[in-house]
Structure formats: structure tokens, C-alpha cells
Amino acid sequence: MTPAADVPRSPSTSTETLADLSEGAVLGRIFPRLPAAAAELLGPGDDAAVISAPDGRFVVTTDMMIQGPDFRLAWSTPHDLGWKAAATNLSDVAAMGARPTALVLAIAAPPSTPVSVLEGIADGLRDCCEALAPGCGVVGGDLSASDALTLAVTAFGDLEGRAPVLRSGARPGDTVALSGRLGDAGIGLELLFRLGVDADGVPDLERANALKLTHPAEVAAQLTPVPPIASGPIAALAGATAMLDVSDGLAIDAGRIARASGVGIDFDSACLGERIEVALGGGEDHGLLATFAPDSALPPGFRRLGTVTAASASVRAGTITVDGAPHDQSGWDPYRGWDGAAG
Amino acid sequence: MTPAADVPRSPSTSTETLADLSEGAVLGRIFPRLPAAAAELLGPGDDAAVISAPDGRFVVTTDMMIQGPDFRLAWSTPHDLGWKAAATNLSDVAAMGARPTALVLAIAAPPSTPVSVLEGIADGLRDCCEALAPGCGVVGGDLSASDALTLAVTAFGDLEGRAPVLRSGARPGDTVALSGRLGDAGIGLELLFRLGVDADGVPDLERANALKLTHPAEVAAQLTPVPPIASGPIAALAGATAMLDVSDGLAIDAGRIARASGVGIDFDSACLGERIEVALGGGEDHGLLATFAPDSALPPGFRRLGTVTAASASVRAGTITVDGAPHDQSGWDPYRGWDGAAG
């Protein structure tokens, strides 16, 4: 994480807004802050970028984050937004067993937005890439006007000669294992909804900042997740039979592997911690859930959560059980309040 | 353009909105309408897609279109929006001399949006790919909620062993040539601003429809551009020294080649048609502007517009002239009214 000497490392204190500058001038402020990609053959400045794909294939995923439905500016700093936009996309690349190589970024923002907000987003993207996927960088982008701050990231990865790890390869008897955290992001969101708002339920900067002091791990897991990107290629090398990024909660995402693979998954309650409903229901943890052949040792970073079971006439594919008993997914939903809160 | 027998070819007449369906159900309605990519090794349904890159490199560009700043629903049908989102991105890929291979699409829309709107967008994307870049298809996407309809497309291309054609390779004496239309899109926009609005200046469906009958070529050039995608690889094979997509007007975009190449560009007024200011100032034509060595024959589809000139102590790099005289870029600006019109 040693910065180049000439790259600014924190947002400028200027009060200029996007409306004060040309698009070219704004891009000129943002691009120097972004990390270069080792795979970049041609970067920003032409009609398109050119990226190296030595494997002869590339992995691609895209995700859009919009102010309101996806984030609140009272809770997330610009740096947080850039970090999360990178982290969630890198995690989808890693979930294929690929090594992230590059991102492109489209930003739309109101003309009244301070340039320092975009600088902060760029800094968050850079710091996330440097921390979680060294060598991955930003090779291009687009800047538009909008009423709501919007980030669209598309991320690329290289499979390094390996087959992609799909959701559909889990087999009965396989070990179900996780790399990453479980439940913290959901707790963080629930705390923000309950205590990070004012008396009218509107997201509140000061109360959110207080939560960041009293519950740093949970709030950080929600606002600035640290997915185990390196675990993706490690799991692929270790022979993972299926894998995905846990974005909607362990039970829902395990159900996706189970359905795609035509199997069931049984979790061992002793592996899920003290708050089982939180572990199963919390979203946005962005850990990597993978399955491995029964006789193979789990690779570093992964811990056992359960076992793949066979579907049958009485147990349909996609069924999730805990200690053999059906799991009710409606137990805990940290998103319950999401649509009701503005700001 | 022969459709698969089981692919729906026109929007459903259902009145369902996005709020009536799960995200999975909406995607299930959209994806069957989208074209598959010949380069697709793994399509939608996993954490990321896998695309073939036989060249060992890939070209990438991204662009966001937002209701309000970038389009008006009173003027553009959903099919128009899908078409234009694909066409503009394909054009940026072609401008590198690459063959478009695949797209990913992130859509954000209000929950009240009829599903048929998204179906129409998908149909427009499909029809554009089939018409302009056969074999190019949609390999993945993302669906979000927002207040303003937003489309973010990222497009990929294959260089087929060739060097990318950059903006920076034009040399004094080179022929400046264009494939595509010139000025129609700007005239179409000016017509829409002036005559496609009601008495209060608000974009109006009926008046826009009337314009589509009286000025079909100009309005279509603005709302559903047909960039000469095949001309990109053709120009590269013919040895184009520089190339770009004409998106902001001939004079501005020629200036970009000239600045990047350290040269000037002189247009021959006899090659610019009867309305020279419109030819030089109209934006969004999405033709391909390229330069070729003086002794090489222009490839099919390209016509001569002028000559690359040397920069000097008195003529700085980036200078655009017409018949040797400096060009004033402020002559005609079809976007003058853009920010003032809502709807």
C-alpha cells in the first residue's frame, strides 16, 4: 500500500462543485487518484481501454449502487462508497475462483456535488484495490449528471488457466465451508436503522458516527466490507466444487448453491455461533461460501459450516436444514426497515 | 436477424410493474429476450460471467444513460433506449478497431415501472446487436431500484490480433475520413427541442411522434443511431493511423485526434455538405472519424473530409481549420436547450 509519491492521498479541501469544472477537468482530478491496473495495456483517454487477458478468457461482473436504495450519505462517507463499490464487485470476481484484474467505473452525480466527494470515492476505490486485490486497478470510466449519486462498477478477473467455480458443482457429502465473517454486516445495518436515525427515522450523521465508535466491527462490516478476495483463487486451487459470494444472507445464498447443484445443504448449528438466526439471515457479509470434496482438507481461511445432502423424493433440491431440521428463512431480516428510511 | 422460435419479439401487454415481481422473476422476463454472445463461455446466473478473449486482450468501454440529462421518455420509447445504449457503446468498441463481442447491462428503475418497459429496453438491445454487431450479446447484468430510469452498459471487443487504433497516431499529410452520417443527429435534437415540446417547453409525446413522421431521418439519427460498427475493424485492417467515435460533434472530436497526435486537422468545406456549421457542430452522430496514410486508398464506407496538418510555432496542436481558416466552435450548438427541458 505504498502510494506513488505524486498521487494525492486525501480529498482536497477545495469547495469546487462539478458544475464549476468541465468533465475533462473533473476526470483530471479523479484519475490520478485511481490505481493503475497491472493488466492495463491502454488506460483512460481513448474511446475504450485495452486489458490483458493472458488466460484467453475473462470474468466479468457489474453492480450499480444508488443513493437512497443502496446507501445513505448520512451513514457512508465518499471513501466508504468507493471502498464498498470496489469490494462487492471484487468479491463476485473472486467467487468464480478468479483473480481480479481491473475495474471500470461510471459515476453520475448532481452538478452541485463537491469535487471532493468524487475524490473521496476514487480514494476508497484505490484503497480497497490496494488492500484486497493488489495489481487490480481502474482502466476507464464515465461521468454523467443525475439527481441521485450513482456508481456503476464493472469488474474483471483472470482465471489463470483454471475452470471457473460455479454454483452448480456441489455434490452430496461435500463439506460446506466459509471464508469471511458471518452476520456482522446485518447487525451493523440493523443498528444503523434503529440507532443511526433521528426521532423522525431519518438517517443521522452524528448518531451514525456514535455507532461507529460503540460498534466498530459491525458498522464497518456493513459500510466498508472486507471480503476475503484472495480466498477465491485459493479455493479454486484447492478444488472447490461450488462457490458464491454471500451477499443476501447465508441461508438464501446456500439455497442458491443447493438449487443450482440439485442438492440440499445442512448446517451444523455448533458452527454458526451463538446467534444462529443472525448468522443465517444477515446479508452483505460478502464472505465466500464454498463446497469441497469430503476427503479434501479445507484450504487456509475456510472453516466448516455443514454438509451437502442429497435431494430425494421427500427433500427437494435447494432445501436448507440446520442439524437436519428445516430452516425458516423469515426468522431475521435486517432489511426490514430499509425502504422506509430516507437520507 | 432470424429470431429463435422461443424468444418473445415484442413487449408483453401485461400491466405488471417491477414492484409486483421478485428480482429473479423480472430477470426471468428480460434475459430470454436478450441475444446470447458467441463469445459467452458462462452467461447469467452465477456471480460473474466468463467471456472468451482469444486475442489475449480485450477492449472495454462503459457509458451510463439517465432519464432527464440523457433521454426523455416522451421522446424515446423503451426500444429506442435499449437500441441507443447498445449502439453508443458498440461504437466506442469499434472506434478502437475491435469487433464487439459482449455487453453487460445494469438497469435501475422506479418500482412503479411496468415490466414491459424493461422488456422493450431488452428488445432494443437485442435488435441493435443483431443489426450492427451479429454475434455480440448480453452476458450479465444487475437490477436496482432508483427514482430515475438509469442504464449502464459496459461493452467488450476483440482486437483479432491487431493493434488498437488510438487517437494519437495521426501524422501530417494523412487523409481525414469519415464513415457514417454527419449532422443529422444534431438536427434531430434541435427539432425535438424546438418542436417536440408543449407550450411550456416540456417534452411532448404527440409532438415528438409528429416529428418522427415529418423528419424521420434526423429524429432517428438522434434517438436510434446506426453507427457503422463494421467500419471499425475495416479501418484497422486498412491501416488507419488514428480513429474515434464522433460523439460530441465533428470539430470537437477532430480536435481530440489532433491534440492527442500533436497535429492540426484541416477540413475541406466542399466535403462537409451545404450546412457546414451543422456538420462541424452536431453531436451524437456516432460516425467513425479516422486518418489514413496519404498514399492508401480509403476503405469501403469512408469518405474524405480533409487532411492532417503539421503543428508549428504559429499553429498549435489540436487546431481545427476549414479551408485553412480557423474554425469557431461556438457557431452551432444543438445542446443549447438541453438542460432547460424536463420530462
Contacts between the chains, C-beta under 8 A, distances in Angstrom:
chain1	res1	chain2	res2	distance
A	41	B	57	5.9
A	41	B	164	8.0
A	42	B	164	6.0
A	42	B	166	7.2
A	45	B	167	7.7
A	45	B	260	7.6
A	46	B	95	8.0
A	46	B	96	6.9
A	46	B	164	7.6
A	46	B	166	5.5
A	46	B	167	5.5
A	46	B	244	7.5
A	47	B	61	6.4
A	47	B	91	8.0
A	47	B	92	4.3
A	47	B	93	7.8
A	47	B	95	3.9
A	47	B	96	5.9
A	47	B	167	7.7
A	47	B	243	8.0
A	47	B	244	5.4
A	47	B	245	5.3
A	48	B	59	4.7
A	48	B	60	6.0
A	48	B	61	3.8
A	48	B	92	5.1
A	48	B	93	5.7
A	48	B	95	7.1
A	48	B	96	4.9
A	48	B	98	7.4
A	48	B	155	7.9
A	48	B	157	7.1
A	48	B	164	8.0
A	49	B	59	7.1
A	49	B	60	5.3
A	49	B	61	7.2
A	50	B	57	5.5
A	50	B	58	7.4
A	50	B	59	5.5
A	50	B	60	7.8
A	50	B	96	7.1
A	50	B	159	7.3
A	50	B	164	5.2
A	51	B	57	6.6
A	51	B	58	5.6
A	51	B	59	7.9
A	51	B	60	6.1
A	52	B	56	7.0
A	52	B	57	5.7
A	53	B	53	3.8
A	53	B	55	7.8
A	53	B	56	5.9
A	53	B	57	6.0
A	53	B	58	5.3
A	54	B	56	6.0
A	55	B	53	7.7
A	56	B	52	7.0
A	56	B	53	5.8
A	56	B	54	6.0
A	56	B	56	6.2
A	57	B	41	5.9
A	57	B	50	5.5
A	57	B	51	6.6
A	57	B	52	5.7
A	57	B	53	5.9
A	58	B	50	7.3
A	58	B	51	5.6
A	58	B	53	5.3
A	58	B	58	5.9
A	59	B	48	4.7
A	59	B	49	7.1
A	59	B	50	5.5
A	59	B	51	8.0
A	60	B	48	6.0
A	60	B	49	5.3
A	60	B	50	7.8
A	60	B	51	6.1
A	60	B	102	7.9
A	60	B	104	5.9
A	60	B	139	6.9
A	60	B	140	6.5
A	60	B	154	7.6
A	60	B	156	7.4
A	61	B	47	6.4
A	61	B	48	3.8
A	61	B	49	7.2
A	61	B	104	7.7
A	61	B	140	6.6
A	62	B	104	4.5
A	62	B	105	7.6
A	62	B	106	5.0
A	62	B	140	6.4
A	62	B	141	6.6
A	62	B	142	5.3
A	62	B	152	7.2
A	62	B	154	6.0
A	63	B	106	6.9
A	63	B	142	5.1
A	64	B	106	4.2
A	64	B	108	5.6
A	64	B	142	5.5
A	64	B	144	4.9
A	64	B	150	7.3
A	64	B	152	5.9
A	65	B	144	7.7
A	66	B	108	5.6
A	66	B	144	5.7
A	66	B	145	7.2
A	66	B	146	4.7
A	66	B	150	7.5
A	68	B	146	7.4
A	68	B	147	7.1
A	69	B	108	7.9
A	69	B	144	6.4
A	69	B	145	4.3
A	69	B	146	6.5
A	70	B	144	6.7
A	91	B	47	8.0
A	92	B	47	4.3
A	92	B	48	5.1
A	93	B	47	7.8
A	93	B	48	5.7
A	95	B	46	8.0
A	95	B	47	3.9
A	95	B	48	7.1
A	96	B	46	6.9
A	96	B	47	5.9
A	96	B	48	4.9
A	96	B	50	7.1
A	98	B	48	7.4
A	102	B	60	7.9
A	104	B	60	5.9
A	104	B	61	7.7
A	104	B	62	4.5
A	104	B	154	6.1
A	105	B	62	7.6
A	106	B	62	5.0
A	106	B	63	6.9
A	106	B	64	4.2
A	106	B	152	5.2
A	108	B	64	5.6
A	108	B	66	5.5
A	108	B	69	7.9
A	108	B	150	7.2
A	139	B	60	6.9
A	140	B	60	6.5
A	140	B	61	6.6
A	140	B	62	6.4
A	141	B	62	6.6
A	142	B	62	5.3
A	142	B	63	5.1
A	142	B	64	5.5
A	144	B	64	4.9
A	144	B	65	7.7
A	144	B	66	5.7
A	144	B	69	6.3
A	144	B	70	6.7
A	145	B	66	7.3
A	145	B	69	4.3
A	146	B	66	4.7
A	146	B	68	7.4
A	146	B	69	6.5
A	146	B	148	6.4
A	146	B	150	7.3
A	147	B	68	7.1
A	147	B	147	6.8
A	147	B	148	6.2
A	148	B	146	6.4
A	148	B	147	6.2
A	148	B	148	6.9
A	150	B	64	7.3
A	150	B	66	7.5
A	150	B	108	7.2
A	150	B	146	7.2
A	150	B	150	6.2
A	152	B	62	7.2
A	152	B	64	5.9
A	152	B	106	5.2
A	152	B	152	3.7
A	154	B	60	7.6
A	154	B	62	6.0
A	154	B	104	6.1
A	154	B	154	4.1
A	155	B	48	7.9
A	156	B	60	7.4
A	157	B	48	7.1
A	159	B	50	7.3
A	164	B	41	8.0
A	164	B	42	6.0
A	164	B	46	7.5
A	164	B	48	8.0
A	164	B	50	5.2
A	166	B	42	7.3
A	166	B	46	5.5
A	167	B	45	7.7
A	167	B	46	5.6
A	167	B	47	7.7
A	244	B	46	7.5
A	244	B	47	5.5
A	245	B	47	5.3
A	260	B	45	7.6
